[in-house]
Every structure is written in structure tokens, then in C-alpha cells.
């Protein structure tokens, strides 16, 4: 559990760094999706902690749905960044 918590904190920190970088460098829909994904990662972390504290199955479900939502937003960002004009 400790390793899982450490990895989760690392993912949360990286999500925040990515969101800040997207806002300062890119802007537009990529920045908005990155910020939303970071919020979902943080929400997943809180629901994971809630699951460990209370053991409610709903917290586990919300954690997994928020993680899936963050993953889909990051995939859309990767698609948007990859579909730009070709460079010469």
C-alpha cells in the first residue's frame, strides 16, 4: 500500500506539472483538458484515500472512473498535439 500511495503522489505531482506547463506554453483546448485531467487525478487520489479509510465500494468506483476520465483527456491532448500542421 505504501508503494501504491507513493506512486499515486508522483502521478498527482506530474499531472500538476503537466497542467501548469500546458497553460503557460500551449493554451487553448490542450491546456483546458490538461487542467481538467489533473483535477480528475487529484479527485481519484482523494477517493482512493477515502476507500482506504472507510472501505466504501463507491469510493473505489469513483477512483477508477476519475482515473479513466483523466486518461481519456490525456489521450485527446496527445491527439490534438499530434494533429498540428506538419513542420518542414
CORQUIHU-V878173 format. One line per field, one symbol per residue. psi: psi as a letter, one per 20 degrees, with the letter a starting at -180 (. if undefined). burial: + if it has 24 or more other ideal C-beta (glycine too) atoms within 12 Angstrom, else -. Layout:
# CORQUIHU-V878173
psi: ???
burial: ???
This chain:
# CORQUIHU-V878173
psi: hghggghghgggghggggggghghggabhggghggggghhgghhghhghhghghjphhhgghghhhggggghhhhgghghhijrqqq.
burial: -------+--++--+--++--+-------++-++++++-++++++-+++-+-----------+--++-++--++--+-----------
